[in-house]
Amino acid sequence: MHRFSRPALLAVTALALAACSVEQPESAPPGDAAAAECGPGRDYLIGMSQANNAEPYREVMNTDVETAAAAVDASR
């Protein structure tokens, strides 16, 4: 069994926590301001990417997304 020193474990933990932090650019509006800019009556572009189409579930997902997009376009 390997024993790791406490400083080594603390260093790894600190690096892992630092890697998980989220920074927003200074130009990003605060949460409430961003929410005020969203809502009905606006157009949104939502992207979707598939790594490949080798598995059958990916084709089903593609069809589901296309069907949902057509329903939104039809409701305008």
BELVEN-V329519 format. One record per pair of residues at least 12 apart in sequence whose C-alpha atoms are under 10 Angstrom apart, sorted by the first residue. I is the first residue (numbers start at 1). J is the second residue. Records with the same first field share a line. If there is no record, write none. Layout:
I=J / J
This chain:
46=69
48=62 / 65
49=62
50=62
